[in-house]
């Protein structure tokens, strides 16, 4: 078993000691959605508070971002740390040692699979042009790390909402485990609150199963470009993963080389998901420019792209239809009086979001403002207001996603979203980091 674990670490991951509340715990009250959701909707989090009450819950162990500006951060963090210590002291958890959890999340009519594993923070970088084994897929905003670091640095537990992508088009790792789920021990099976659907988990700790998982990751690694080996691409929760990295960099300064090898803070618990899982949907995040004349926008566009064709269309749905054509780089925009689809024959970026970001950066530097919008209806409504421009971006192509990161580096911030807010990962599993 020790030899298998060492082989995993060479690949940037390993089985973990995963903690789950004991069987008599109400897991529907325990699990809450990621803290970076519903940031403008305090009523959502108030409803969660009312539902949870004093029951054991990850709500008491996290800091919902909608409260970050309330001025009581120190008190909240102190309470989080006290509650973590209390949960541990009172023996709330069962610990499953040296294992993975196979996860199935069902929400509405779709489901997706995941694998809970610990990733090596020494193999991660958030730099845009990184060639690390584990890397960010969107721009990392360094100013977002300090408030998260204040929460993590004294915490005894990590409770992740991080989802990390692998590119397993043969579906040999996670899906193969799911096919044999009847031979695995089911750890939990619970409904999730607030339209979160259903979550179930299976224990993966048999030596033969661990060896099969190892061989799957070894096969993926063997196919990587040794000069630019991207095995794990951040999906959701990159800033939380970057925070874990920053904390580890501080901790390891005081450790010997031997102590660094197995220190729990060197690793971070995440859910791995296969980008080719049909239940994993990439939603584009659109943009709205405020008080930008159309001719100013066009001038910036033509400075940053060549071979442009403009097609006036009837409505947003026509743009959405054309955005599904992956053979050409394009996007749509609307103003108060028109909808236009734009084709770019010689783009300077590998994806439309990259091309658009060049334009946005230039306009922002001149004092114009931009907002990032989920959904074409809201984009169309705001973009059609006088003086505004709504920009409709296509969804990221799963087939070329990893190649795009390798070629272009980290994508512009808010390029894609993995599902709607209620479909994001809920806090469930824990791991000790001290």
C-alpha positions as CSV (number, residue, x, y, z in Angstrom):
1,X,0.0,0.0,0.0
2,X,2.8,2.4,0.9
3,X,4.5,1.7,-2.5
4,X,1.2,2.5,-4.3
5,X,0.8,5.8,-2.4
6,X,4.4,6.8,-3.4
7,X,3.6,6.1,-7.0
8,X,0.5,8.3,-6.7
9,X,2.5,11.2,-5.3
10,X,4.8,11.1,-8.3
11,X,1.7,11.8,-10.4
12,X,0.6,14.8,-8.1
13,X,-2.1,13.1,-6.1
14,X,-2.7,10.5,-3.5
15,X,-5.5,8.8,-1.5
16,X,-6.6,10.7,1.6
17,X,-7.9,10.3,5.1
18,X,-11.4,11.4,4.4
19,X,-13.8,12.5,7.2
20,X,-17.6,12.3,7.2
21,X,-20.0,12.9,10.0
22,X,-21.2,9.8,11.8
23,X,-24.3,7.9,10.5
24,X,-26.8,9.6,12.8
25,X,-26.0,13.1,11.4
26,X,-28.5,14.8,9.2
27,X,-26.4,15.2,6.1
28,X,-29.1,17.3,4.3
29,X,-28.4,20.0,7.0
30,X,-24.7,19.2,7.1
31,X,-24.0,20.0,3.4
32,X,-24.3,23.6,2.1
33,X,-23.4,25.0,-1.3
34,X,-20.0,26.7,-2.0
35,X,-19.4,30.0,-0.2
36,X,-18.8,31.9,-3.4
37,X,-22.4,31.4,-4.7
38,X,-25.3,33.7,-4.1
39,X,-22.9,36.5,-3.2
40,X,-25.6,39.1,-3.8
41,X,-28.4,37.2,-2.2
42,X,-28.1,37.3,1.6
43,X,-31.7,36.0,1.8
44,X,-30.4,32.7,0.4
45,X,-28.0,32.3,3.2
46,X,-30.5,33.5,5.8
47,X,-32.8,30.7,4.6
48,X,-30.0,28.2,5.0
49,X,-29.3,29.5,8.6
50,X,-33.0,29.1,9.5
51,X,-33.1,25.6,8.1
52,X,-29.8,24.4,9.7
53,X,-30.3,26.0,13.1
54,X,-27.9,24.6,15.7
55,X,-27.5,21.2,13.9
56,X,-24.0,20.1,12.8
57,X,-23.4,21.8,9.5
58,X,-20.7,23.0,7.2
59,X,-22.5,26.3,7.3
60,X,-20.8,26.8,10.7
61,X,-17.4,26.0,9.2
62,X,-17.4,28.4,6.2
63,X,-17.5,32.1,5.5
64,X,-20.2,32.9,2.8
65,X,-18.7,35.6,0.6
66,X,-21.9,37.7,0.8
67,X,-20.7,38.6,4.4
68,X,-17.1,39.5,3.6
69,X,-17.8,43.3,3.7
70,X,-19.9,43.2,6.9
71,X,-16.9,44.2,9.1
72,X,-17.1,41.2,11.4
73,X,-14.6,38.9,9.7
74,X,-12.4,38.3,12.7
75,X,-15.3,37.3,14.9
76,X,-16.6,35.0,12.2
77,X,-13.3,33.3,11.6
78,X,-12.7,32.8,15.4
79,X,-16.2,31.2,15.6
80,X,-15.4,28.9,12.6
81,X,-12.2,27.7,14.3
82,X,-13.9,27.1,17.6
83,X,-16.6,25.1,15.9
84,X,-14.1,23.0,14.0
85,X,-12.3,22.2,17.2
86,X,-15.5,21.4,18.9
87,X,-16.7,19.0,16.2
88,X,-13.4,17.2,16.3
89,X,-13.4,17.0,20.1
90,X,-16.9,15.7,20.4
91,X,-16.1,12.9,17.9
92,X,-18.5,14.0,15.2
93,X,-16.6,12.3,12.4
94,X,-15.8,8.9,11.1
95,X,-12.4,8.8,9.3
96,X,-11.8,6.6,6.2
97,X,-8.1,6.2,5.9
98,X,-6.0,6.1,2.7
99,X,-8.9,6.1,0.3
100,X,-10.7,7.8,-2.5
101,X,-14.4,8.5,-2.5
102,X,-16.4,7.8,-5.7
103,X,-19.1,10.5,-5.9
104,X,-22.3,10.7,-7.9
105,X,-24.2,14.0,-7.9
106,X,-27.7,14.1,-9.4
107,X,-29.4,17.4,-10.0
108,X,-32.6,17.6,-12.0
109,X,-32.4,15.3,-15.0
110,X,-28.6,15.1,-15.1
111,X,-25.9,13.5,-13.0
112,X,-22.1,13.6,-12.9
113,X,-19.4,11.5,-11.4
114,X,-16.4,12.6,-9.3
115,X,-13.5,11.2,-7.3
116,X,-12.4,12.7,-4.0
117,X,-8.6,12.8,-3.9
118,X,-5.7,14.8,-2.4
119,X,-3.7,16.9,-4.8
120,X,-0.1,18.0,-4.3
121,X,0.2,21.7,-3.9
122,X,3.9,21.6,-4.8
123,X,2.8,20.5,-8.3
124,X,0.5,23.5,-8.8
125,X,1.0,27.0,-10.1
126,X,-1.5,29.8,-10.8
127,X,0.8,31.7,-13.1
128,X,-0.7,32.3,-16.5
129,X,2.1,30.7,-18.5
130,X,2.7,27.8,-16.0
131,X,3.7,24.4,-17.3
132,X,3.0,22.7,-14.0
133,X,1.2,19.4,-13.7
134,X,-1.7,21.1,-11.8
135,X,-2.6,24.6,-13.0
136,X,-5.2,27.3,-13.1
137,X,-7.5,27.5,-16.1
138,X,-8.6,31.1,-15.6
139,X,-6.8,34.2,-14.4
140,X,-6.1,34.1,-10.6
141,X,-6.9,37.4,-8.9
142,X,-4.3,37.7,-6.2
143,X,-6.3,40.2,-4.1
144,X,-8.9,37.4,-3.5
145,X,-6.3,35.2,-1.7
146,X,-5.7,37.2,1.6
147,X,-9.3,37.0,2.9
148,X,-9.4,33.3,2.2
149,X,-6.0,32.8,3.8
150,X,-7.2,34.5,7.0
151,X,-9.9,31.8,7.2
152,X,-7.6,28.8,6.4
153,X,-4.4,29.6,8.2
154,X,-5.6,28.6,11.6
155,X,-8.2,26.0,10.6
156,X,-7.9,22.4,11.7
157,X,-10.0,21.1,8.8
158,X,-10.4,21.7,5.1
159,X,-13.9,21.3,3.6
160,X,-13.5,21.7,-0.1
161,X,-15.8,23.0,-2.8
162,X,-12.9,22.6,-5.3
163,X,-13.6,20.7,-8.6
164,X,-10.6,19.8,-10.8
165,X,-10.8,18.4,-14.3
166,X,-9.0,15.5,-15.9
167,X,-9.1,14.7,-19.6
168,X,-10.0,10.9,-19.8
169,X,-11.7,10.5,-23.1
170,X,-11.6,6.7,-22.8
171,X,-13.3,6.9,-19.4
172,X,-11.0,4.4,-17.7
173,X,-10.8,5.9,-14.2
174,X,-13.9,7.4,-12.6
175,X,-16.4,5.8,-14.9
176,X,-14.8,2.3,-14.5
177,X,-15.2,2.6,-10.8
178,X,-18.8,3.5,-11.1
179,X,-19.5,0.5,-13.3
180,X,-18.4,-1.7,-10.3
181,X,-20.1,0.4,-7.6
182,X,-22.1,-2.6,-6.4
183,X,-18.8,-4.1,-5.1
184,X,-18.0,-0.9,-3.2
185,X,-19.2,0.2,0.3
186,X,-21.7,3.0,0.1
187,X,-20.7,5.7,2.5
188,X,-23.7,8.0,2.3
189,X,-26.7,8.7,0.1
190,X,-28.5,12.0,0.9
191,X,-30.7,14.7,-0.6
192,X,-29.1,18.2,-0.7
193,X,-30.9,21.3,0.5
194,X,-32.1,24.2,-1.6
195,X,-32.6,22.4,-5.0
196,X,-29.1,20.9,-4.8
197,X,-30.3,17.4,-5.9
198,X,-28.9,14.2,-4.5
199,X,-25.4,13.1,-3.5
200,X,-24.0,9.7,-2.9
201,X,-20.5,8.3,-2.2
202,X,-18.7,5.0,-2.4
203,X,-15.5,3.9,-0.6
204,X,-12.5,3.1,-2.8
205,X,-9.8,1.6,-0.6
206,X,-9.3,-2.0,-1.9
207,X,-5.7,-2.4,-3.0
208,X,-6.7,-3.8,-6.4
209,X,-9.0,-0.8,-7.0
210,X,-6.3,1.6,-5.9
211,X,-3.9,-0.1,-8.3
212,X,-6.5,0.2,-11.2
213,X,-6.9,4.0,-10.4
214,X,-3.1,4.3,-10.4
215,X,-2.7,2.6,-13.7
216,X,-5.4,4.9,-15.2
217,X,-3.5,8.0,-14.1
218,X,-0.2,6.6,-15.3
219,X,-1.8,6.0,-18.7
220,X,-3.0,9.6,-18.8
221,X,0.4,10.9,-17.7
222,X,2.2,8.8,-20.4
223,X,0.3,10.6,-23.1
224,X,1.2,14.1,-21.9
225,X,3.8,16.4,-23.5
226,X,6.8,16.1,-21.1
227,X,7.6,19.8,-21.8
228,X,4.1,21.0,-20.9
229,X,2.3,18.2,-18.9
230,X,-1.2,19.3,-17.9
231,X,-2.8,16.5,-16.0
232,X,-5.1,18.4,-13.6
233,X,-6.9,21.6,-14.7
234,X,-8.8,23.7,-12.2
235,X,-12.5,23.8,-12.8
236,X,-14.3,25.5,-9.8
237,X,-12.6,26.8,-6.7
238,X,-9.2,27.9,-8.1
239,X,-8.9,30.7,-5.6
240,X,-9.5,28.3,-2.7
241,X,-6.8,26.0,-4.1
242,X,-4.5,29.0,-4.6
243,X,-5.1,29.9,-0.9
244,X,-4.1,26.4,0.2
245,X,-1.0,26.7,-1.9
246,X,-0.1,30.1,-0.3
247,X,-0.7,28.7,3.2
248,X,1.5,25.7,2.4
249,X,4.3,27.9,1.2
250,X,4.3,29.7,4.6
251,X,4.2,26.4,6.5
252,X,6.9,24.6,4.7
253,X,9.5,27.3,5.4
254,X,9.8,26.0,8.9
255,X,10.0,22.3,8.0
256,X,12.8,20.0,7.1
257,X,12.8,18.2,3.7
258,X,11.6,15.0,5.4
259,X,8.8,16.8,7.3
260,X,7.6,18.4,4.1
261,X,7.1,15.0,2.4
262,X,4.0,14.0,4.3
263,X,2.8,17.1,6.0
264,X,-1.0,17.2,5.6
265,X,-1.0,20.9,4.5
266,X,1.1,19.9,1.5
267,X,-2.1,18.4,0.0
268,X,-5.5,19.7,-0.7
269,X,-8.7,17.6,-0.9
270,X,-10.6,18.1,-4.2
271,X,-13.2,16.4,-6.3
272,X,-11.8,15.2,-9.7
273,X,-14.2,15.2,-12.6
274,X,-13.7,13.9,-16.1
275,X,-14.2,16.7,-18.6
276,X,-15.9,14.2,-20.9
277,X,-18.6,13.3,-18.4
278,X,-21.8,14.2,-20.3
279,X,-23.3,15.5,-17.1
280,X,-20.6,18.2,-16.8
281,X,-21.9,21.2,-18.6
282,X,-19.8,24.3,-19.4
283,X,-21.9,27.4,-19.5
284,X,-20.4,30.5,-21.1
285,X,-20.2,33.7,-19.0
286,X,-21.2,36.7,-21.1
287,X,-20.2,40.4,-20.8
288,X,-22.1,43.7,-20.8
289,X,-20.3,47.0,-21.6
290,X,-21.8,50.1,-20.1
291,X,-22.0,53.5,-21.9
292,X,-19.7,52.4,-24.7
293,X,-20.4,53.8,-28.1
294,X,-20.6,51.0,-30.7
295,X,-18.0,52.6,-32.9
296,X,-15.5,52.7,-30.0
297,X,-16.1,49.0,-29.5
298,X,-15.7,48.2,-33.2
299,X,-12.5,50.2,-33.3
300,X,-11.0,48.2,-30.4
301,X,-12.2,44.9,-32.0
302,X,-10.5,45.6,-35.3
303,X,-7.3,46.5,-33.5
304,X,-7.2,43.1,-31.8
305,X,-8.4,40.7,-34.6
306,X,-8.0,40.3,-38.3
307,X,-10.4,39.0,-41.0
308,X,-13.6,40.1,-39.4
309,X,-17.0,39.5,-40.9
310,X,-20.2,41.1,-39.5
311,X,-23.7,39.6,-39.9
312,X,-26.8,41.4,-38.7
313,X,-29.2,38.9,-37.3
314,X,-32.8,39.0,-35.9
315,X,-32.3,38.2,-32.3
316,X,-30.2,36.7,-29.5
317,X,-31.3,33.2,-30.5
318,X,-29.7,33.6,-33.9
319,X,-26.5,34.5,-32.2
320,X,-26.8,31.5,-29.8
321,X,-27.3,29.2,-32.8
322,X,-24.2,30.5,-34.6
323,X,-22.1,30.4,-31.4
324,X,-22.6,26.6,-31.4
325,X,-20.4,26.4,-34.6
326,X,-17.0,25.4,-33.3
327,X,-15.3,25.5,-36.7
328,X,-14.9,29.3,-36.6
329,X,-14.1,31.7,-33.9
330,X,-17.0,34.1,-33.3
331,X,-19.3,35.8,-30.9
332,X,-22.3,38.0,-30.9
333,X,-23.2,41.4,-29.6
334,X,-26.3,43.5,-29.2
335,X,-27.0,47.2,-28.9
336,X,-30.3,49.1,-28.4
337,X,-31.2,48.7,-32.1
338,X,-29.4,45.6,-33.5
339,X,-28.0,42.1,-33.0
340,X,-24.8,41.2,-34.8
341,X,-22.8,38.0,-35.2
342,X,-19.0,38.5,-35.6
343,X,-16.7,35.9,-37.3
344,X,-13.0,36.2,-36.9
345,X,-10.8,34.4,-39.5
346,X,-7.4,35.2,-38.0
347,X,-7.8,35.5,-34.2
348,X,-4.9,36.4,-31.9
349,X,-6.3,34.2,-29.2
350,X,-7.3,30.5,-29.4
351,X,-10.9,31.3,-28.1
352,X,-13.4,34.1,-28.4
353,X,-13.1,34.9,-24.7
354,X,-9.4,35.6,-25.2
355,X,-10.1,37.9,-28.1
356,X,-12.8,39.8,-26.2
357,X,-10.6,40.1,-23.1
358,X,-8.1,42.1,-25.1
359,X,-10.8,44.5,-26.1
360,X,-12.2,44.7,-22.6
361,X,-8.8,45.4,-21.1
362,X,-8.3,48.3,-23.5
363,X,-11.8,49.8,-22.8
364,X,-11.4,49.3,-19.0
365,X,-8.1,51.2,-19.1
366,X,-10.0,54.1,-20.7
367,X,-12.6,54.2,-17.9
368,X,-15.4,52.1,-19.3
369,X,-17.1,49.5,-17.1
370,X,-17.9,45.8,-17.7
371,X,-20.0,43.2,-15.9
372,X,-20.0,39.4,-16.2
373,X,-23.4,37.9,-16.8
374,X,-24.8,34.3,-16.6
375,X,-27.5,33.6,-19.2
376,X,-28.3,35.1,-22.6
377,X,-31.6,36.6,-21.6
378,X,-30.1,38.9,-18.9
379,X,-27.2,39.8,-21.3
380,X,-29.7,40.7,-24.0
381,X,-31.8,42.8,-21.6
382,X,-28.9,44.8,-20.3
383,X,-27.1,45.0,-23.6
384,X,-30.2,46.3,-25.4
385,X,-30.4,49.3,-23.1
386,X,-29.4,52.6,-24.7
387,X,-25.6,53.1,-24.7
388,X,-24.8,49.5,-23.6
389,X,-23.4,46.6,-25.6
390,X,-24.1,43.0,-24.7
391,X,-21.5,40.4,-25.7
392,X,-22.6,36.8,-26.2
393,X,-19.7,34.3,-26.0
394,X,-19.8,30.7,-27.1
395,X,-19.4,27.8,-24.7
396,X,-15.9,26.3,-24.2
397,X,-15.3,23.2,-26.3
398,X,-14.6,20.2,-24.1
399,X,-12.6,18.5,-26.9
400,X,-10.1,21.4,-27.1
401,X,-10.2,22.7,-23.5
402,X,-6.9,21.2,-22.3
403,X,-5.2,22.0,-25.6
404,X,-6.3,25.6,-25.2
405,X,-4.9,25.9,-21.7
406,X,-1.6,24.4,-23.0
407,X,-1.5,26.8,-25.9
408,X,-2.8,30.0,-24.4
409,X,-2.1,29.5,-20.7
410,X,-4.8,30.4,-18.2
411,X,-8.0,31.8,-19.8
412,X,-9.4,35.2,-19.0
413,X,-11.3,35.4,-15.7
414,X,-14.9,34.3,-15.9
415,X,-14.6,32.5,-19.2
416,X,-16.8,29.6,-18.2
417,X,-19.0,28.2,-15.4
418,X,-19.5,24.6,-14.6
419,X,-23.3,24.6,-14.2
420,X,-25.7,27.0,-12.4
421,X,-25.3,28.1,-8.8
422,X,-27.4,25.3,-7.3
423,X,-25.3,22.7,-9.3
424,X,-22.0,23.8,-7.7
425,X,-20.2,21.4,-5.3
426,X,-21.7,21.3,-1.8
427,X,-19.4,21.0,1.2
428,X,-19.4,17.4,2.5
429,X,-16.1,15.6,3.0
430,X,-13.5,17.0,5.4
431,X,-9.8,16.4,5.9
432,X,-7.4,17.4,8.7
433,X,-4.7,19.8,7.7
434,X,-2.9,20.0,11.1
